[in-house]
Amino acid sequence: MYPWLTTHFEQLSALNNELPSKLLLLADTGTGKSFLAYELARNLLCPNKNNEPSKTDCDCNSCTLFRSHNHPDYHVLTTEAVLAKEETEHMSGGMRYIPDDRRKRSKGHPREIISIDQVRPLVDEIRAGANLGFGKVVTISPAESLNTNAANALLKVLEEPPSETYFLITANSSHSLAPTILSRCACYRLHITNDHAIVDWLVARLSCSRSHAQELLKYTGGSPFEALEAGQYTNIVGDSSFKSDLAALVTGVLSPMEASKRWLDSPVRITLKWLQRSMLATVKAGIEGSNVQDLTTIYRVLGPDGCIAVYQEAGEYLQWPPRSVDE
């Protein structure tokens, strides 16, 4: 369990049988809400939990099957794009419902939606009795990926779920969900406030200074996993030279070709994300009257509208399939 999630896990697990059967976990990207859902699912299916959270090292048959990704009563509804990412072992437990190979995109890019073809077999399966007799758990992550038909196909089973069946649903925002899904769930907002624990974790993972870890966390909006990803590329992230390069670029001192060569070692998506955050920092600096010379220079040349335009254009590229952006 990640240190900033421990308190949330203990609070939700303490509810035991009183935990809402349809729980919506809301949190920003990169905070680990799907990891929390994974551990909650394991705890719900553990016969030894009694009145306190089941330990992560529990060696009961249920937990053993869960950790080996073979639990017959744990069901995962997600996208091919999520499963294609690294460090998604927590999304590969039990039974997964992914589209038929014939329905993949012609270019081979992982699908980023959850379709009705995935939902139908899931609904059929959970209406049957539990295999181990301790209930069933369904994780839906990310819920924003449900297309209209898939969301509609879930409504009936969400309205009247089978006995001892739990739905753990994750999303970045309630605004991105269909009102019919939202109205059937109890919402739990995952506020990540333990910055000291996150900084300690980043320092250990990146072997960096605390000040660098704090800067990474600041510029990624408090997202531990985005800070970890960004921290692996110190030539861009956390390096003031990036802001200097941007200032030189907008004033014509540095050419786009020279800038791209300097940023070449970092993945394109990391650079685009950092560019977006730099634009937000520039607008804030311009409005508040910051004394950071590079940011004030960028703001003076581009103005607020120009900074927002760059932010939006970078965001459009980030909507492309990962391989398209990288290429």
SERO-4910 file (N, C-alpha, C, O; in steps of 0.05 Angstrom, whole numbers):
BEGIN
 pado doro    nc1    nc2    nc3   cac1   cac2   cac3    cc1    cc2    cc3    oc1    oc2    oc3
  Met    A     17    -24      0      0      0      0     18     25      0     36     27     16
  Tyr    A     12     44    -18     28     68    -19     22     85      6     -1     86     15
  Pro    A     42     99     17     38    112     43     16    133     44      3    136     65
  Trp    A     12    147     22     -9    167     22    -37    156     20    -57    170     22
  Leu    A    -39    129     14    -65    116     12    -73    101     37    -96     92     39
  Thr    A    -55     97     55    -59     80     78    -84     89     95   -101     72    102
  Thr    A    -85    114    101   -107    124    117   -134    120    103   -154    112    116
  His    A   -135    125     77   -160    121     62   -168     91     62   -191     85     65
  Phe    A   -148     74     59   -154     45     59   -165     36     86   -185     21     88
  Glu    A   -153     46    108   -162     38    134   -190     49    140   -206     36    152
  Gln    A   -195     74    132   -222     86    136   -244     70    122   -265     65    133
  Leu    A   -239     64     96   -259     50     81   -262     21     89   -284     10     90
  Ser    A   -239      8     96   -240    -20    104   -254    -24    131   -267    -44    136
  Ala    A   -252     -3    148   -264     -5    174   -294     -6    172   -308    -15    191
  Leu    A   -306      2    150   -335      1    146   -344    -28    143   -367    -34    148
  Asn    A   -325    -45    134   -331    -74    131   -356    -78    115   -358    -69     92
  Asn    A   -376    -92    126   -401    -98    112   -418    -74    107   -438    -75     92
  Glu    A   -411    -51    119   -427    -27    115   -416    -10     92   -427     11     86
  Leu    A   -395    -20     79   -384     -5     56   -405     -4     34   -417    -25     28
  Pro    A   -410     19     22   -429     20      1   -424      0    -21   -400     -4    -29
  Ser    A   -444    -13    -31   -440    -33    -52   -433    -22    -79   -423    -36    -96
  Lys    A   -437      5    -82   -429     18   -107   -413     43    -99   -425     64    -94
  Leu    A   -387     40    -98   -370     61    -87   -354     74   -110   -340     60   -125
  Leu    A   -357    100   -113   -343    115   -133   -319    130   -120   -323    147   -103
  Leu    A   -295    123   -128   -270    135   -118   -262    157   -137   -255    152   -160
  Leu    A   -263    182   -127   -256    205   -144   -229    216   -135   -225    222   -112
  Ala    A   -211    219   -154   -185    230   -148   -172    238   -174   -179    229   -196
  Asp    A   -152    256   -172   -138    266   -196   -121    243   -208   -115    223   -195
  Thr    A   -113    247   -233    -96    228   -246    -69    225   -231    -58    244   -221
  Gly    A    -60    200   -230    -34    195   -218    -33    195   -188    -11    196   -176
  Thr    A    -56    192   -175    -57    192   -146    -59    163   -135    -55    159   -111
  Gly    A    -65    144   -152    -65    116   -143    -92    105   -135    -94     86   -120
  Lys    A   -113    118   -145   -140    109   -137   -146     80   -146   -161     66   -132
  Ser    A   -135     72   -168   -139     44   -177   -124     24   -160   -133      1   -156
  Phe    A   -101     32   -148    -88     15   -129   -104     12   -104   -106     -9    -92
  Leu    A   -117     34    -95   -134     33    -72   -158     14    -77   -165     -1    -59
  Ala    A   -170     16   -100   -192     -1   -107   -183    -31   -107   -198    -48    -98
  Tyr    A   -159    -36   -116   -149    -63   -117   -146    -75    -89   -155    -97    -84
  Glu    A   -135    -59    -70   -132    -69    -43   -159    -71    -28   -163    -89    -12
  Leu    A   -177    -53    -34   -204    -55    -23   -218    -81    -32   -231    -94    -17
  Ala    A   -214    -87    -58   -226   -112    -69   -215   -136    -55   -230   -154    -48
  Arg    A   -189   -137    -51   -176   -159    -38   -187   -162    -10   -193   -184     -1
  Asn    A   -190   -139      4   -200   -140     32   -229   -150     33   -236   -165     51
  Leu    A   -245   -141     14   -273   -149     14   -277   -179     10   -295   -191     21
  Leu    A   -259   -191     -5   -261   -219    -12   -246   -237      9   -249   -261      7
  Cys    A   -232   -224     27   -217   -240     47   -235   -249     70   -248   -233     82
  Pro    A   -236   -275     76   -253   -285     98   -242   -279    125   -256   -283    145
  Asn    A   -217   -270    127   -205   -264    153   -205   -235    161   -194   -228    182
  Lys    A   -219   -218    146   -218   -190    152   -232   -183    179   -225   -164    193
  Asn    A   -253   -199    186   -268   -195    211   -276   -165    214   -290   -155    196
  Asn    A   -268   -153    236   -276   -125    240   -253   -105    235   -255    -82    243
  Glu    A   -232   -114    222   -209    -96    216   -198   -103    189   -203   -125    179
  Pro    A   -184    -84    176   -174    -90    150   -156   -114    148   -140   -119    166
  Ser    A   -160   -130    127   -143   -154    123   -115   -145    116   -111   -127    100
  Lys    A    -95   -158    128    -67   -151    122    -59   -158     94    -69   -178     83
  Thr    A    -42   -142     82    -33   -147     55    -17   -173     52    -15   -184     30
  Asp    A     -7   -183     74      8   -208     73     -8   -232     82      3   -254     88
  Cys    A    -35   -229     82    -52   -251     90    -48   -275     71    -46   -271     46
  Asp    A    -46   -299     82    -40   -323     65    -65   -341     62    -62   -365     56
  Cys    A    -89   -330     66   -113   -346     62   -116   -353     32   -102   -342     15
  Asn    A   -133   -372     26   -136   -381     -2   -146   -358    -20   -137   -356    -42
  Ser    A   -164   -342    -10   -174   -320    -25   -152   -300    -32   -150   -292    -56
  Cys    A   -137   -291    -13   -116   -272    -18    -94   -283    -35    -82   -269    -52
  Thr    A    -88   -309    -32    -68   -322    -49    -77   -322    -78    -62   -316    -96
  Leu    A   -102   -329    -83   -113   -328   -110   -113   -299   -121   -108   -295   -144
  Phe    A   -120   -281   -104   -121   -253   -112    -94   -243   -121    -91   -231   -142
  Arg    A    -73   -248   -105    -46   -239   -112    -35   -253   -137    -19   -242   -151
  Ser    A    -45   -277   -142    -36   -292   -166    -52   -285   -190    -48   -296   -212
  His    A    -72   -267   -187    -89   -257   -209   -107   -279   -220   -112   -280   -244
  Asn    A   -116   -296   -202   -133   -318   -210   -158   -321   -193   -171   -342   -192
  His    A   -166   -299   -180   -189   -301   -163   -215   -301   -180   -220   -283   -196
  Pro    A   -231   -322   -176   -255   -325   -194   -278   -305   -188   -296   -303   -203
  Asp    A   -276   -291   -165   -297   -273   -157   -289   -243   -159   -303   -226   -150
  Tyr    A   -266   -239   -171   -256   -211   -175   -257   -206   -205   -244   -220   -221
  His    A   -271   -184   -213   -274   -178   -241   -265   -150   -247   -271   -131   -233
  Val    A   -250   -147   -269   -239   -121   -277   -250   -112   -304   -248   -126   -323
  Leu    A   -261    -88   -304   -271    -76   -328   -254    -52   -334   -256    -31   -320
  Thr    A   -237    -53   -354   -219    -31   -361   -215    -30   -391   -229    -43   -406
  Thr    A   -195    -15   -399   -189    -12   -428   -163    -26   -435   -146    -32   -418
  Glu    A   -160    -31   -461   -135    -42   -471   -112    -22   -466    -89    -30   -460
  Ala    A   -118      4   -468    -97     24   -464    -86     24   -436    -62     27   -432
  Val    A   -104     19   -416    -95     18   -389    -77     -7   -385    -56     -5   -372
  Leu    A    -86    -30   -395    -71    -54   -392    -44    -54   -406    -26    -69   -400
  Ala    A    -42    -37   -427    -17    -35   -442      5    -19   -428     28    -21   -435
  Lys    A     -3     -4   -407     16     12   -392     32     -6   -373     24    -28   -365
  Glu    A     55      5   -365     71     -9   -345     59     -5   -318     43     14   -313
  Glu    A     67    -22   -299     58    -20   -271     28    -21   -269     16     -5   -253
  Thr    A     15    -38   -284    -14    -41   -282    -21    -69   -273    -42    -80   -280
  Glu    A     -3    -82   -258     -8   -109   -249    -34   -110   -232    -47   -131   -232
  His    A    -39    -88   -218    -64    -88   -201    -89    -88   -218   -111    -93   -207
  Met    A    -87    -84   -244   -111    -84   -261   -114   -111   -275   -131   -114   -292
  Ser    A    -97   -130   -269    -97   -156   -284   -106   -179   -267   -100   -202   -273
  Gly    A   -119   -173   -245   -128   -195   -228   -154   -208   -237   -168   -197   -254
  Gly    A   -159   -231   -227   -185   -244   -232   -192   -246   -262   -175   -254   -278
  Met    A   -216   -240   -268   -226   -241   -296   -227   -213   -308   -238   -195   -296
  Arg    A   -214   -210   -331   -214   -185   -345   -233   -187   -369   -236   -208   -382
  Tyr    A   -246   -164   -375   -264   -164   -398   -254   -143   -418   -257   -119   -415
  Ile    A   -241   -154   -439   -230   -137   -459   -242   -143   -486   -253   -165   -489
  Pro    A   -242   -125   -505   -255   -130   -531   -243   -153   -546   -220   -161   -542
  Asp    A   -259   -164   -563   -250   -185   -581   -228   -174   -599   -229   -151   -607
  Asp    A   -208   -191   -606   -186   -181   -623   -195   -169   -649   -183   -151   -660
  Arg    A   -217   -179   -660   -227   -170   -685   -237   -141   -684   -240   -128   -705
  Arg    A   -242   -131   -660   -253   -104   -657   -232    -84   -651   -238    -60   -646
  Lys    A   -206    -92   -651   -185    -73   -645   -182    -53   -669   -191    -59   -691
  Arg    A   -171    -31   -663   -167    -11   -684   -148    -22   -706   -131    -38   -700
  Ser    A   -153    -13   -730   -138    -25   -752   -108    -20   -750    -92    -36   -760
  Lys    A   -100      2   -737    -71      8   -735    -59     -6   -711    -35     -3   -706
  Gly    A    -74    -21   -696    -63    -36   -674    -61    -20   -648    -49    -31   -629
  His    A    -70      5   -647    -69     20   -623    -88      9   -602   -111      3   -609
  Pro    A    -80      7   -577    -99     -3   -556   -123     14   -554   -122     39   -556
  Arg    A   -146      2   -551   -171     17   -549   -173     31   -522   -163     21   -502
  Glu    A   -184     55   -523   -186     71   -499   -215     74   -489   -220     92   -473
  Ile    A   -232     57   -498   -260     57   -488   -267     30   -476   -255     10   -482
  Ile    A   -288     31   -459   -300      6   -449   -327      4   -464   -344     21   -462
  Ser    A   -330    -18   -479   -353    -20   -496   -374    -39   -484   -369    -53   -464
  Ile    A   -397    -39   -497   -419    -57   -488   -411    -86   -491   -421   -103   -476
  Asp    A   -394    -93   -510   -385   -120   -513   -369   -130   -489   -367   -154   -485
  Gln    A   -357   -112   -474   -343   -119   -450   -363   -122   -426   -359   -139   -409
  Val    A   -383   -105   -426   -401   -104   -404   -420   -128   -403   -426   -139   -382
  Arg    A   -430   -137   -426   -450   -158   -427   -440   -184   -413   -455   -194   -396
  Pro    A   -416   -195   -420   -408   -219   -406   -403   -215   -376   -406   -234   -361
  Leu    A   -395   -191   -369   -391   -184   -341   -417   -186   -326   -418   -198   -304
  Val    A   -438   -174   -337   -464   -175   -324   -474   -203   -321   -485   -211   -300
  Asp    A   -471   -219   -341   -479   -248   -340   -464   -262   -318   -476   -279   -304
  Glu    A   -438   -257   -315   -422   -271   -296   -429   -264   -267   -431   -281   -250
  Ile    A   -432   -238   -262   -437   -230   -234   -465   -237   -224   -470   -237   -200
  Arg    A   -483   -243   -242   -509   -252   -234   -509   -280   -223   -527   -289   -209
  Ala    A   -488   -295   -230   -485   -322   -219   -474   -320   -190   -464   -299   -182
  Gly    A   -476   -342   -175   -467   -342   -147   -437   -340   -145   -422   -346   -164
  Ala    A   -427   -331   -121   -398   -329   -117   -386   -356   -116   -397   -375   -104
  Asn    A   -362   -359   -128   -349   -385   -129   -337   -393   -102   -338   -417    -95
  Leu    A   -327   -374    -87   -315   -380    -61   -334   -374    -38   -327   -380    -15
  Gly    A   -357   -363    -43   -376   -359    -22   -373   -334     -6   -387   -330     14
  Phe    A   -354   -315    -14   -350   -291      1   -358   -266    -15   -348   -244     -9
  Gly    A   -375   -269    -34   -384   -246    -50   -367   -242    -75   -349   -258    -82
  Lys    A   -374   -221    -90   -360   -215   -114   -353   -185   -114   -367   -169   -102
  Val    A   -331   -178   -128   -323   -150   -130   -317   -144   -159   -303   -159   -173
  Val    A   -327   -121   -168   -322   -112   -195   -308    -85   -194   -318    -66   -180
  Thr    A   -285    -83   -207   -271    -57   -209   -275    -46   -237   -270    -60   -257
  Ile    A   -284    -21   -239   -288     -8   -264   -270     17   -264   -274     36   -249
  Ser    A   -249     16   -281   -229     37   -281   -216     40   -308   -205     20   -319
  Pro    A   -216     64   -319   -229     88   -310   -258     90   -320   -263     83   -343
  Ala    A   -276     99   -303   -304     99   -311   -310    119   -333   -330    116   -347
  Glu    A   -292    139   -337   -296    157   -359   -294    143   -386   -304    154   -406
  Ser    A   -282    120   -387   -279    105   -412   -304     90   -421   -305     80   -443
  Leu    A   -324     88   -404   -349     75   -411   -363     91   -433   -369    115   -429
  Asn    A   -368     78   -456   -383     93   -476   -413     92   -469   -420     79   -449
  Thr    A   -429    106   -484   -458    108   -476   -472     82   -474   -486     77   -454
  Asn    A   -467     64   -493   -481     38   -493   -471     21   -469   -487      7   -457
  Ala    A   -445     22   -463   -434      7   -441   -445     17   -414   -453      1   -397
  Ala    A   -447     43   -411   -458     55   -387   -487     47   -383   -496     40   -361
  Asn    A   -503     47   -405   -531     40   -404   -534     10   -396   -553      3   -382
  Ala    A   -516     -7   -406   -518    -35   -401   -512    -42   -372   -520    -63   -362
  Leu    A   -498    -23   -358   -492    -27   -330   -514    -18   -311   -515    -26   -287
  Leu    A   -532     -2   -321   -551     11   -303   -568     -8   -286   -571     -4   -262
  Lys    A   -579    -29   -299   -596    -48   -285   -582    -62   -262   -593    -64   -240
  Val    A   -558    -71   -268   -543    -86   -247   -533    -67   -225   -530    -76   -202
  Leu    A   -528    -42   -232   -521    -22   -211   -545    -15   -194   -542    -10   -170
  Glu    A   -568    -14   -207   -593     -8   -192   -600    -30   -173   -608    -25   -150
  Glu    A   -597    -55   -182   -604    -78   -165   -581    -98   -166   -583   -119   -179
  Pro    A   -559    -93   -152   -536   -111   -153   -543   -137   -138   -557   -137   -118
  Pro    A   -532   -159   -147   -535   -185   -133   -525   -182   -104   -508   -165    -98
  Ser    A   -535   -199    -87   -526   -199    -59   -496   -203    -56   -484   -219    -71
  Glu    A   -484   -188    -38   -455   -190    -32   -438   -184    -57   -417   -196    -61
  Thr    A   -448   -166    -74   -432   -157    -97   -425   -128    -94   -442   -111    -89
  Tyr    A   -400   -122    -97   -390    -94    -94   -379    -84   -120   -365    -98   -135
  Phe    A   -385    -58   -126   -373    -45   -149   -355    -23   -139   -363     -5   -124
  Leu    A   -330    -24   -147   -310     -3   -140   -303     11   -166   -290      0   -183
  Ile    A   -312     36   -168   -310     51   -193   -292     75   -189   -294     89   -169
  Thr    A   -273     79   -207   -254    101   -204   -258    121   -227   -265    114   -250
  Ala    A   -254    146   -221   -257    168   -241   -241    192   -231   -236    195   -207
  Asn    A   -233    208   -250   -218    233   -243   -238    254   -233   -231    271   -216
  Ser    A   -262    255   -245   -281    275   -238   -309    265   -241   -315    249   -259
  Ser    A   -327    274   -224   -355    266   -227   -368    278   -251   -388    268   -262
  His    A   -357    300   -261   -369    314   -284   -366    298   -310   -380    303   -329
  Ser    A   -347    280   -310   -341    264   -334   -359    239   -336   -357    225   -356
  Leu    A   -375    234   -317   -391    210   -316   -420    215   -324   -431    237   -321
  Ala    A   -432    194   -335   -461    196   -341   -477    200   -315   -472    186   -296
  Pro    A   -495    219   -315   -512    223   -291   -525    198   -280   -529    195   -256
  Thr    A   -532    180   -299   -546    156   -290   -527    137   -274   -536    123   -256
  Ile    A   -501    138   -281   -481    122   -266   -476    136   -239   -476    124   -218
  Leu    A   -472    162   -240   -465    178   -217   -487    176   -195   -481    174   -171
  Ser    A   -512    177   -203   -534    177   -184   -537    150   -170   -550    149   -149
  Arg    A   -525    129   -180   -527    103   -167   -504     96   -149   -503     74   -137
  Cys    A   -485    115   -146   -461    109   -131   -458    127   -107   -468    150   -106
  Ala    A   -444    117    -86   -436    134    -64   -408    144    -71   -390    128    -78
  Cys    A   -403    170    -69   -378    182    -77   -359    185    -54   -367    193    -32
  Tyr    A   -334    179    -59   -313    183    -39   -291    198    -52   -277    188    -70
  Arg    A   -286    223    -43   -265    240    -55   -239    234    -41   -236    236    -17
  Leu    A   -220    226    -57   -193    218    -47   -175    242    -46   -162    249    -66
  His    A   -174    255    -23   -157    279    -20   -129    269    -11   -126    256     10
  Ile    A   -109    276    -27    -82    268    -21    -68    291     -7    -62    312    -19
  Thr    A    -64    288     19    -53    311     35    -26    305     48    -13    323     58
  Asn    A    -18    279     48      7    272     62     31    276     45     44    258     35
  Asp    A     38    302     41     60    309     23     87    298     33    104    290     17
  His    A     90    297     59    116    288     70    120    258     63    143    251     56
  Ala    A     99    242     64    102    214     57    107    211     27    123    194     19
  Ile    A     95    228     11    100    226    -18    128    234    -25    141    222    -41
  Val    A    138    256    -12    165    265    -17    185    243     -8    204    238    -23
  Asp    A    181    231     15    198    209     23    198    186      3    219    174     -3
  Trp    A    175    180     -8    172    159    -28    187    166    -53    201    149    -65
  Leu    A    185    191    -62    198    200    -86    229    199    -83    243    191   -100
  Val    A    238    208    -59    266    209    -54    278    180    -55    299    176    -66
  Ala    A    263    161    -44    272    133    -44    272    121    -72    290    106    -80
  Arg    A    252    128    -88    249    117   -115    268    130   -135    278    116   -153
  Leu    A    273    155   -132    289    170   -151    318    175   -142    334    184   -158
  Ser    A    323    169   -117    350    175   -105    357    205   -110    379    211   -118
  Cys    A    338    222   -104    342    251   -108    340    265    -81    334    253    -61
  Ser    A    345    291    -82    342    307    -58    313    313    -51    296    310    -68
  Arg    A    308    320    -26    281    327    -19    271    352    -33    247    354    -40
  Ser    A    288    371    -38    280    395    -51    272    389    -80    253    401    -90
  His    A    287    371    -93    280    364   -121    253    349   -121    236    354   -138
  Ala    A    249    331   -102    223    316   -100    200    335    -95    179    332   -106
  Gln    A    205    355    -78    184    375    -73    177    391    -98    154    398   -102
  Glu    A    197    398   -113    193    413   -138    177    396   -158    159    406   -172
  Leu    A    184    370   -160    170    353   -178    140    351   -170    122    352   -187
  Leu    A    136    348   -144    108    345   -134     92    371   -139     69    370   -146
  Lys    A    106    394   -136     93    419   -140     84    423   -169     62    431   -175
  Tyr    A    102    416   -187     97    421   -216     79    400   -229     70    403   -251
  Thr    A     75    378   -214     56    358   -225     29    360   -210     13    341   -212
  Gly    A     25    381   -196     -1    385   -183     -6    366   -160    -29    361   -154
  Gly    A     15    356   -147     11    338   -125      7    309   -132     -2    293   -116
  Ser    A     12    302   -157      8    274   -167     33    258   -162     53    263   -176
  Pro    A     32    238   -144     57    222   -139     67    207   -163     92    207   -168
  Phe    A     50    195   -178     60    178   -201     69    195   -224     87    188   -239
  Glu    A     56    218   -229     65    236   -250     92    248   -242    109    253   -258
  Ala    A     95    254   -216    121    264   -206    143    244   -209    165    250   -216
  Leu    A    136    218   -204    156    197   -207    164    194   -237    187    192   -243
  Glu    A    144    195   -254    149    193   -283    166    216   -293    186    213   -307
  Ala    A    159    240   -284    173    264   -293    202    264   -282    220    273   -295
  Gly    A    205    254   -257    231    255   -244    252    237   -257    276    239   -251
  Gln    A    243    219   -274    262    201   -288    277    215   -310    295    205   -322
  Tyr    A    268    240   -316    280    255   -338    288    283   -328    275    303   -334
  Thr    A    310    284   -313    318    308   -300    328    329   -319    331    352   -311
  Asn    A    335    321   -344    344    342   -362    322    361   -370    327    383   -380
  Ile    A    297    353   -366    274    370   -371    261    379   -345    258    402   -339
  Val    A    253    359   -329    236    364   -306    253    373   -282    273    361   -276
  Gly    A    244    394   -269    258    404   -245    283    419   -252    298    427   -234
  Asp    A    289    423   -278    313    436   -286    305    464   -296    289    466   -315
  Ser    A    316    485   -284    309    512   -292    316    518   -321    306    537   -332
  Ser    A    334    502   -333    342    507   -360    319    504   -380    319    516   -401
  Phe    A    299    488   -372    275    484   -390    260    511   -392    252    519   -414
  Lys    A    257    524   -369    243    550   -370    260    571   -385    250    588   -399
  Ser    A    287    569   -381    305    587   -396    303    582   -426    303    601   -441
  Asp    A    302    556   -433    299    550   -462    273    561   -473    273    571   -495
  Leu    A    251    559   -458    226    570   -467    227    600   -471    217    611   -490
  Ala    A    240    613   -452    243    642   -454    259    650   -478    253    669   -492
  Ala    A    281    635   -482    298    640   -506    283    634   -532    288    647   -552
  Leu    A    266    614   -531    251    606   -555    231    627   -563    229    634   -587
  Val    A    216    637   -544    195    657   -551    207    684   -558    194    700   -572
  Thr    A    231    690   -549    244    715   -556    261    713   -581    273    733   -590
  Gly    A    263    689   -592    279    685   -617    308    680   -613    323    678   -633
  Val    A    317    679   -588    345    674   -583    352    645   -589    375    639   -598
  Leu    A    333    627   -585    337    598   -590    317    590   -611    294    597   -611
  Ser    A    327    575   -631    310    565   -652    294    540   -643    304    526   -626
  Pro    A    271    535   -656    256    511   -649    273    485   -653    271    466   -638
  Met    A    290    485   -674    307    461   -679    327    458   -656    331    435   -647
  Glu    A    339    479   -647    358    477   -625    344    468   -599    355    452   -584
  Ala    A    320    479   -594    305    471   -570    298    441   -571    301    428   -551
  Ser    A    289    432   -594    281    404   -596    305    385   -591    302    363   -580
  Lys    A    329    393   -600    353    377   -595    359    375   -565    368    354   -556
  Arg    A    355    397   -551    361    397   -523    341    380   -507    348    368   -486
  Trp    A    317    378   -517    296    363   -503    293    334   -514    275    320   -506
  Leu    A    310    327   -533    307    301   -547    308    277   -529    295    257   -536
  Asp    A    323    278   -507    326    254   -491    302    247   -474    300    225   -463
  Ser    A    283    265   -472    259    260   -456    236    251   -475    234    261   -497
  Pro    A    219    232   -465    196    224   -482    179    249   -488    176    267   -472
  Val    A    167    248   -512    151    271   -521    129    277   -502    123    301   -497
  Arg    A    115    257   -492     92    261   -474    101    275   -448     86    292   -438
  Ile    A    124    268   -438    135    282   -414    140    311   -420    132    329   -404
  Thr    A    152    317   -442    158    344   -450    132    360   -454    131    383   -445
  Leu    A    112    348   -466     87    362   -471     73    369   -444     63    391   -440
  Lys    A     73    349   -426     61    354   -399     76    376   -385     63    393   -372
  Trp    A    102    376   -387    118    397   -373    113    424   -386    113    444   -372
  Leu    A    110    424   -413    104    449   -427     77    460   -417     74    485   -413
  Gln    A     57    443   -413     31    452   -403     34    465   -376     23    487   -370
  Arg    A     48    451   -358     51    462   -331     67    488   -331     62    505   -314
  Ser    A     87    490   -349    102    514   -350     85    538   -359     88    560   -350
  Met    A     66    532   -377     48    553   -386     29    562   -363     24    586   -360
  Leu    A     20    543   -348      3    551   -325     19    567   -304      9    587   -293
  Ala    A     44    559   -300     61    573   -281     67    601   -292     69    620   -276
  Thr    A     69    604   -318     75    630   -330     51    649   -327     54    672   -319
  Val    A     27    639   -332      3    655   -328      0    664   -299     -6    687   -293
  Lys    A      5    645   -281      3    652   -252     24    673   -245     18    692   -230
  Ala    A     49    669   -255     70    688   -250     63    716   -261     69    736   -248
  Gly    A     52    717   -285     45    742   -297     23    757   -282     24    781   -279
  Ile    A      4    742   -272    -19    754   -258    -10    764   -230    -18    785   -221
  Glu    A      6    747   -217     14    754   -189     39    771   -188     46    781   -166
  Gly    A     52    776   -211     76    793   -210    100    779   -199    114    790   -182
  Ser    A    106    755   -209    129    739   -199    155    753   -208    156    767   -227
  Asn    A    176    747   -192    202    757   -198    220    737   -213    244    740   -215
  Val    A    207    714   -222    222    694   -237    225    705   -265    205    706   -280
  Gln    A    249    712   -273    254    726   -298    245    711   -322    232    723   -340
  Asp    A    251    685   -324    243    670   -347    213    669   -351    203    672   -374
  Leu    A    198    666   -330    169    665   -332    157    692   -340    139    693   -356
  Thr    A    168    713   -328    158    740   -335    164    747   -364    149    761   -378
  Thr    A    187    737   -374    194    741   -402    174    727   -421    165    739   -440
  Ile    A    168    702   -414    149    687   -431    122    700   -430    109    702   -451
  Tyr    A    114    709   -407     87    722   -404     86    748   -419     66    755   -432
  Arg    A    108    763   -419    109    789   -433    107    785   -463     93    800   -477
  Val    A    119    763   -474    119    758   -503     92    746   -512     80    754   -531
  Leu    A     83    725   -497     60    710   -506     34    722   -495     13    720   -509
  Gly    A     35    734   -471     10    743   -459     -7    720   -449      0    697   -456
  Pro    A    -28    725   -434    -44    703   -423    -57    686   -445    -59    662   -443
  Asp    A    -67    699   -466    -80    684   -488    -61    666   -502    -67    643   -509
  Gly    A    -37    676   -507    -16    659   -520     -8    635   -503     -5    613   -514
  Cys    A     -5    639   -477      2    617   -459    -20    596   -459    -14    572   -460
  Ile    A    -45    605   -458    -67    586   -458    -69    571   -484    -76    547   -485
  Ala    A    -63    585   -507    -63    572   -533    -42    550   -534    -48    529   -545
  Val    A    -18    555   -524      3    535   -523     -6    511   -506     -2    488   -513
  Tyr    A    -18    517   -483    -28    496   -465    -48    479   -479    -46    454   -477
  Gln    A    -67    491   -493    -88    475   -506    -77    459   -529    -85    436   -534
  Glu    A    -58    470   -544    -46    455   -567    -31    431   -557    -32    409   -569
  Ala    A    -16    435   -535     -1    412   -524    -21    390   -514    -16    367   -518
  Gly    A    -43    399   -503    -64    381   -494    -76    365   -517    -83    342   -513
  Glu    A    -79    378   -540    -90    364   -563    -72    341   -572    -81    319   -579
  Tyr    A    -46    346   -571    -27    325   -578    -28    302   -558    -25    278   -565
  Leu    A    -32    309   -533    -33    288   -512    -58    271   -514    -59    249   -502
  Gln    A    -78    280   -530   -102    263   -534    -97    242   -555   -113    223   -558
  Trp    A    -76    244   -570    -69    224   -591    -61    198   -577    -52    199   -554
  Pro    A    -63    176   -591    -53    150   -580    -23    154   -574     -9    167   -590
  Pro    A    -13    142   -552     15    146   -544     36    142   -567     54    158   -569
  Arg    A     32    122   -583     52    116   -603     52    138   -625     73    144   -636
  Ser    A     29    150   -630     27    171   -650     43    196   -641     57    208   -656
  Val    A     40    203   -615     55    226   -604     85    220   -604    101    237   -611
  Asp    A     92    196   -595    121    190   -593    134    189   -620    158    196   -623
  Glu    A    119    182   -641    130    180   -668    130    208   -681    139    210   -704
***
